[in-house]
């Protein structure tokens, strides 16, 4: 800190010295001009000449002040241009480069594009989509490049969500009929055929789960929090284990270290837990181990309630894009489970995270008590 202080002090002294030198040189020059001009002194007199010198000296001070204000304004404009999210390029009338901010200079390939355009257009640079816009001011052409990759992704997701919601609505009724018929069929078939009916029920349950997730994701998540206990969800998770079809031998262990009341939307929190558990089962099914092990841990950490689900299945391939909607690497995945679970966690003022090292797990954490509005 001392070195920085000394450096700033030294720079301030240099600026002040430059200012005084600038003023002194101009004053001396004007004085020389005035006093050397005998005709001026004889015409105006010494007193008027001195008044003229004082006036000129004041003009010098004003010009210096204007020059300083101009430089400060220039620094301000350049700082603003560096802070804005757009890449900015300015060309002279002859097409030569006049100015570009750092975002523009760092955007390789930008100057290779034909920038002679009058209206806006979109261009792809380094796997990102940019909106190019142009305007002319004072014989200068100003071009901005705005990164709209995330905006385009959100538009694409919204479009996919609308299509998916429409399909889910169309599929919902026939699936409901199939579920009803499967229930009737289970009462009429013999024991040999019962296994087939059970598999039908599991498949129908999976489709119903996907439909429910799709419709919920498309309309958005709003949590109606009530007081619940984790024991309320244990039976539901056990039902998932029995109804979710899998081929390997999987041991499921519940470790409930905390069973005090906490506040969640039962239906939404249940969906998030189901998605995490199904994800663990799928990872074991796709993994190399002949048998699997899942640990469902429920505990308190300060003022947060955590549910952590461990599995010894296949490792997470791309953890950075894990929660992106409609993106999946699983054989049975539909790309909405974890994205929806994250929405549910956020709706509870919590978070959903994953760990791929030292014990692979997914974890949802929510506040022990609901946050007051405004927090």
C-alpha positions as CSV (number, residue, x, y, z in Angstrom):
1,X,0.0,0.0,0.0
2,X,2.9,2.4,0.8
3,X,4.4,1.9,-2.7
4,X,1.1,2.6,-4.4
5,X,0.6,5.7,-2.3
6,X,4.1,7.0,-3.2
7,X,3.5,6.2,-6.8
8,X,0.2,8.1,-6.8
9,X,1.8,11.0,-5.0
10,X,4.7,11.1,-7.5
11,X,2.2,11.1,-10.4
12,X,0.3,14.0,-8.9
13,X,3.5,16.0,-8.5
14,X,4.4,15.3,-12.1
15,X,0.9,16.5,-13.3
16,X,1.2,19.7,-11.2
17,X,4.7,20.3,-12.4
18,X,3.5,19.9,-16.0
19,X,0.7,22.3,-15.4
20,X,2.9,25.0,-13.9
21,X,5.5,24.5,-16.7
22,X,2.7,24.8,-19.3
23,X,1.3,28.0,-17.7
24,X,4.8,29.5,-17.2
25,X,5.9,28.9,-20.8
26,X,2.7,30.5,-22.2
27,X,2.9,33.5,-19.8
28,X,6.6,34.1,-20.6
29,X,5.8,33.8,-24.3
30,X,2.9,36.4,-24.1
31,X,5.0,38.7,-21.9
32,X,7.9,38.6,-24.4
33,X,5.5,39.3,-27.3
34,X,3.9,42.2,-25.4
35,X,7.0,43.9,-24.0
36,X,9.0,43.4,-27.2
37,X,6.3,45.1,-29.2
38,X,7.2,48.7,-28.5
39,X,4.5,49.9,-30.9
40,X,1.8,48.1,-28.8
41,X,3.1,49.7,-25.6
42,X,3.3,53.2,-27.1
43,X,-0.2,52.8,-28.4
44,X,-1.9,51.2,-25.3
45,X,0.4,52.4,-22.6
46,X,2.1,50.2,-20.0
47,X,-1.1,49.9,-17.8
48,X,-3.3,48.8,-20.7
49,X,-0.6,46.4,-21.9
50,X,-0.5,44.9,-18.4
51,X,-4.3,44.6,-18.4
52,X,-4.1,42.8,-21.8
53,X,-1.5,40.4,-20.4
54,X,-3.7,39.7,-17.4
55,X,-6.6,39.0,-19.8
56,X,-4.5,36.7,-21.9
57,X,-3.2,34.9,-18.8
58,X,-6.8,34.3,-17.8
59,X,-7.6,33.0,-21.2
60,X,-4.6,30.6,-20.9
61,X,-6.0,29.3,-17.6
62,X,-9.5,28.8,-19.1
63,X,-8.0,27.0,-22.1
64,X,-6.1,24.7,-19.8
65,X,-9.3,24.0,-17.8
66,X,-11.2,23.2,-21.0
67,X,-8.4,21.0,-22.2
68,X,-8.4,19.1,-18.8
69,X,-12.2,18.7,-18.9
70,X,-12.0,17.4,-22.4
71,X,-9.3,14.8,-21.4
72,X,-11.4,13.8,-18.4
73,X,-14.5,13.4,-20.5
74,X,-12.5,11.3,-23.0
75,X,-11.3,9.0,-20.2
76,X,-14.9,8.8,-19.0
77,X,-16.2,7.8,-22.4
78,X,-13.5,5.2,-22.9
79,X,-14.2,3.8,-19.5
80,X,-17.9,3.5,-20.3
81,X,-17.2,1.8,-23.6
82,X,-15.0,-0.7,-21.8
83,X,-17.7,-1.4,-19.2
84,X,-20.7,-2.1,-21.6
85,X,-21.3,-5.7,-22.6
86,X,-21.1,-5.0,-26.3
87,X,-18.0,-5.1,-28.5
88,X,-17.7,-1.6,-30.1
89,X,-15.8,-0.7,-33.3
90,X,-15.6,2.7,-35.0
91,X,-14.4,3.3,-38.5
92,X,-13.3,6.5,-40.3
93,X,-15.1,7.5,-43.5
94,X,-12.3,6.0,-45.6
95,X,-12.8,2.6,-43.8
96,X,-9.7,2.7,-41.6
97,X,-10.1,1.7,-38.0
98,X,-10.6,4.7,-35.6
99,X,-11.4,2.9,-32.3
100,X,-12.3,-0.5,-30.8
101,X,-12.8,-1.4,-27.1
102,X,-11.2,-4.5,-25.5
103,X,-14.2,-6.7,-26.1
104,X,-13.9,-6.0,-29.8
105,X,-10.1,-6.5,-29.9
106,X,-10.5,-9.8,-28.0
107,X,-13.2,-11.0,-30.4
108,X,-11.2,-12.8,-33.0
109,X,-12.7,-12.9,-36.4
110,X,-14.8,-9.9,-36.0
111,X,-12.8,-7.7,-38.4
112,X,-12.9,-10.5,-40.9
113,X,-16.7,-10.1,-41.3
114,X,-18.0,-7.8,-44.0
115,X,-19.0,-4.8,-41.8
116,X,-20.4,-2.7,-44.7
117,X,-24.0,-3.1,-43.8
118,X,-26.9,-0.7,-42.9
119,X,-29.3,-2.9,-41.0
120,X,-28.7,-5.4,-38.2
121,X,-28.0,-9.1,-38.7
122,X,-26.8,-12.1,-36.7
123,X,-23.5,-13.8,-37.0
124,X,-21.8,-16.8,-35.3
125,X,-18.3,-16.3,-34.0
126,X,-16.5,-18.8,-31.8
127,X,-19.7,-20.8,-31.2
128,X,-21.5,-17.7,-29.9
129,X,-24.2,-15.8,-31.7
130,X,-23.8,-12.0,-32.0
131,X,-26.3,-9.3,-33.1
132,X,-24.5,-6.8,-35.3
133,X,-25.8,-3.2,-35.4
134,X,-24.5,-0.2,-37.3
135,X,-25.0,3.6,-37.2
136,X,-23.3,6.6,-38.7
137,X,-22.4,9.7,-36.7
138,X,-20.1,12.6,-37.8
139,X,-18.5,10.8,-40.8
140,X,-17.8,7.8,-38.5
141,X,-19.4,4.3,-38.7
142,X,-20.1,2.8,-35.3
143,X,-20.6,-1.0,-35.1
144,X,-21.7,-2.9,-32.0
145,X,-21.7,-6.7,-31.5
146,X,-24.0,-8.0,-28.8
147,X,-23.6,-11.6,-27.5
148,X,-27.2,-13.0,-27.7
149,X,-26.2,-16.7,-27.3
150,X,-28.1,-17.0,-24.0
151,X,-31.1,-15.2,-25.3
152,X,-31.3,-17.5,-28.4
153,X,-30.9,-20.5,-26.0
154,X,-33.7,-19.3,-23.8
155,X,-35.9,-18.7,-26.9
156,X,-35.1,-22.2,-28.1
157,X,-35.9,-23.7,-24.7
158,X,-39.2,-21.8,-24.6
159,X,-40.1,-23.1,-28.0
160,X,-39.2,-26.6,-27.1
161,X,-41.1,-26.3,-23.8
162,X,-44.2,-25.2,-25.7
163,X,-44.0,-28.1,-28.1
164,X,-43.3,-30.6,-25.3
165,X,-46.2,-29.3,-23.3
166,X,-48.5,-29.7,-26.3
167,X,-47.3,-33.2,-26.8
168,X,-47.7,-34.0,-23.1
169,X,-51.3,-32.8,-23.2
170,X,-52.0,-35.0,-26.2
171,X,-50.4,-38.1,-24.7
172,X,-51.9,-37.6,-21.2
173,X,-55.4,-38.9,-22.0
174,X,-54.4,-42.1,-23.8
175,X,-51.8,-42.8,-21.1
176,X,-54.6,-42.4,-18.5
177,X,-56.7,-44.9,-20.3
178,X,-53.8,-47.3,-20.5
179,X,-53.2,-47.0,-16.8
180,X,-56.8,-47.7,-16.1
181,X,-56.9,-50.7,-18.4
182,X,-53.6,-52.1,-16.9
183,X,-55.3,-52.0,-13.5
184,X,-58.3,-53.9,-14.8
185,X,-56.1,-56.3,-16.6
186,X,-54.1,-57.1,-13.4
187,X,-57.2,-58.4,-11.8
188,X,-58.1,-60.8,-14.7
189,X,-54.8,-62.4,-15.7
190,X,-53.1,-65.4,-14.2
191,X,-49.9,-65.3,-12.2
192,X,-47.8,-66.2,-15.2
193,X,-49.0,-63.1,-17.1
194,X,-48.9,-60.9,-14.1
195,X,-45.2,-60.1,-14.6
196,X,-46.0,-58.7,-18.0
197,X,-48.8,-56.5,-16.6
198,X,-46.4,-55.3,-13.9
199,X,-43.9,-54.2,-16.6
200,X,-46.7,-52.4,-18.4
201,X,-47.5,-50.6,-15.2
202,X,-43.9,-49.6,-14.7
203,X,-43.6,-48.2,-18.2
204,X,-46.9,-46.3,-17.9
205,X,-45.7,-44.9,-14.6
206,X,-42.5,-43.7,-16.3
207,X,-44.4,-42.0,-19.1
208,X,-46.8,-40.3,-16.6
209,X,-43.7,-39.1,-14.7
210,X,-42.3,-37.5,-17.8
211,X,-45.6,-35.9,-18.7
212,X,-45.9,-34.4,-15.2
213,X,-42.4,-33.1,-15.4
214,X,-42.9,-31.6,-18.8
215,X,-46.1,-29.8,-18.0
216,X,-44.7,-28.5,-14.7
217,X,-41.5,-27.2,-16.4
218,X,-43.4,-25.5,-19.2
219,X,-45.7,-23.5,-16.8
220,X,-43.0,-22.7,-14.2
221,X,-42.6,-23.7,-10.6
222,X,-44.3,-21.9,-7.7
223,X,-43.9,-23.4,-4.2
224,X,-46.7,-23.5,-1.7
225,X,-44.7,-24.3,1.4
226,X,-46.2,-26.2,4.3
227,X,-44.7,-28.0,7.3
228,X,-43.5,-31.5,6.6
229,X,-41.2,-34.2,7.9
230,X,-38.7,-36.3,5.9
231,X,-40.5,-39.4,7.1
232,X,-43.4,-38.2,5.0
233,X,-41.3,-38.6,1.9
234,X,-39.6,-42.0,2.7
235,X,-42.6,-44.1,1.7
236,X,-42.9,-42.2,-1.6
237,X,-39.2,-42.9,-2.3
238,X,-39.7,-46.6,-1.5
239,X,-42.6,-46.6,-4.0
240,X,-40.2,-45.2,-6.7
241,X,-37.7,-48.0,-6.0
242,X,-40.4,-50.6,-6.4
243,X,-42.0,-49.1,-9.5
244,X,-38.9,-47.9,-11.4
245,X,-37.8,-50.6,-13.7
246,X,-34.2,-51.7,-13.4
247,X,-32.2,-54.9,-14.0
248,X,-29.3,-54.9,-11.5
249,X,-29.4,-55.7,-7.8
250,X,-29.5,-52.4,-6.0
251,X,-29.2,-51.9,-2.2
252,X,-30.9,-48.8,-0.9
253,X,-30.1,-47.4,2.5
254,X,-31.9,-44.6,4.3
255,X,-29.9,-42.5,6.8
256,X,-32.2,-40.1,8.5
257,X,-30.2,-37.9,11.0
258,X,-32.7,-35.2,11.3
259,X,-36.5,-35.6,11.4
260,X,-37.7,-32.2,12.7
261,X,-40.3,-30.3,10.7
262,X,-39.2,-28.2,7.7
263,X,-41.2,-26.1,5.2
264,X,-41.6,-27.3,1.6
265,X,-44.2,-27.8,-1.1
266,X,-44.8,-31.5,-0.7
267,X,-45.6,-32.3,-4.3
268,X,-42.6,-30.3,-5.7
269,X,-40.1,-31.5,-3.2
270,X,-41.3,-35.1,-3.8
271,X,-40.7,-34.6,-7.6
272,X,-37.1,-33.4,-6.9
273,X,-36.3,-36.3,-4.7
274,X,-37.8,-38.7,-7.2
275,X,-35.7,-37.3,-10.0
276,X,-32.5,-37.5,-7.9
277,X,-33.3,-41.1,-7.0
278,X,-34.2,-42.1,-10.6
279,X,-30.9,-40.5,-11.7
280,X,-29.0,-42.6,-9.2
281,X,-30.7,-45.8,-10.4
282,X,-30.0,-44.9,-14.1
283,X,-26.3,-44.2,-13.3
284,X,-26.0,-47.7,-11.7
285,X,-27.8,-49.3,-14.6
286,X,-25.3,-47.7,-17.0
287,X,-22.3,-48.3,-14.8
288,X,-19.8,-51.1,-14.9
289,X,-20.6,-52.6,-11.4
290,X,-22.7,-55.7,-11.3
291,X,-24.6,-54.5,-8.3
292,X,-25.4,-51.1,-7.0
293,X,-25.7,-49.2,-3.8
294,X,-27.7,-46.0,-3.0
295,X,-27.5,-44.1,0.2
296,X,-30.3,-41.5,0.9
297,X,-29.0,-39.2,3.6
298,X,-31.2,-36.6,5.3
299,X,-29.6,-34.2,7.7
300,X,-29.3,-30.6,9.0
301,X,-26.5,-28.2,8.2
302,X,-26.8,-25.0,10.2
303,X,-30.1,-23.5,9.0
304,X,-30.4,-25.7,6.0
305,X,-32.0,-29.1,5.5
306,X,-30.1,-31.4,3.1
307,X,-31.1,-34.5,1.2
308,X,-28.1,-36.2,-0.3
309,X,-28.3,-39.2,-2.6
310,X,-25.1,-41.2,-3.1
311,X,-24.7,-43.9,-5.8
312,X,-21.8,-46.0,-7.1
313,X,-22.9,-45.8,-10.7
314,X,-21.5,-44.2,-13.8
315,X,-19.7,-40.9,-13.3
316,X,-21.2,-37.6,-14.4
317,X,-19.8,-36.9,-17.9
318,X,-20.4,-33.1,-18.2
319,X,-21.2,-31.5,-14.9
320,X,-21.1,-28.0,-16.3
321,X,-24.2,-28.5,-18.4
322,X,-25.8,-31.0,-16.1
323,X,-28.9,-28.8,-15.3
324,X,-29.6,-27.6,-18.8
325,X,-33.1,-28.5,-20.0
326,X,-33.6,-31.0,-22.8
327,X,-30.0,-32.1,-22.6
328,X,-29.2,-35.6,-21.4
329,X,-26.5,-38.2,-21.8
330,X,-28.5,-41.0,-20.2
331,X,-30.1,-43.8,-22.2
332,X,-33.4,-43.4,-20.4
333,X,-33.1,-39.6,-19.9
334,X,-35.5,-37.0,-21.3
335,X,-33.4,-34.0,-20.3
336,X,-35.9,-32.4,-17.9
337,X,-35.5,-34.2,-14.5
338,X,-32.5,-32.3,-13.1
339,X,-33.5,-29.0,-14.8
340,X,-36.9,-29.2,-13.1
341,X,-35.4,-30.2,-9.8
342,X,-33.1,-27.2,-9.9
343,X,-36.2,-25.0,-10.5
344,X,-37.9,-26.6,-7.5
345,X,-34.8,-26.0,-5.3
346,X,-34.7,-22.3,-6.3
347,X,-38.4,-21.9,-5.7
348,X,-37.7,-23.0,-2.1
349,X,-34.8,-20.5,-1.8
350,X,-32.4,-23.5,-1.9
351,X,-30.1,-25.1,-4.4
352,X,-29.4,-28.3,-6.2
353,X,-25.8,-29.4,-6.7
354,X,-23.8,-32.5,-7.7
355,X,-20.5,-33.9,-6.7
356,X,-18.4,-36.2,-8.9
357,X,-15.4,-36.8,-6.7
358,X,-14.9,-38.5,-3.3
359,X,-18.3,-40.1,-3.4
360,X,-20.7,-39.2,-6.2
361,X,-23.9,-37.7,-5.1
362,X,-26.7,-35.2,-5.8
363,X,-27.9,-32.9,-3.1
364,X,-30.9,-30.6,-2.6
365,X,-30.7,-28.1,0.2
366,X,-33.6,-25.9,1.4
367,X,-34.0,-23.5,4.4
368,X,-35.1,-25.1,7.6
369,X,-37.7,-22.3,8.0
370,X,-39.2,-20.4,5.0
371,X,-37.5,-17.0,4.3
372,X,-39.6,-13.9,4.9
373,X,-40.5,-12.0,1.8
374,X,-37.9,-9.3,1.1
375,X,-35.0,-11.4,2.3
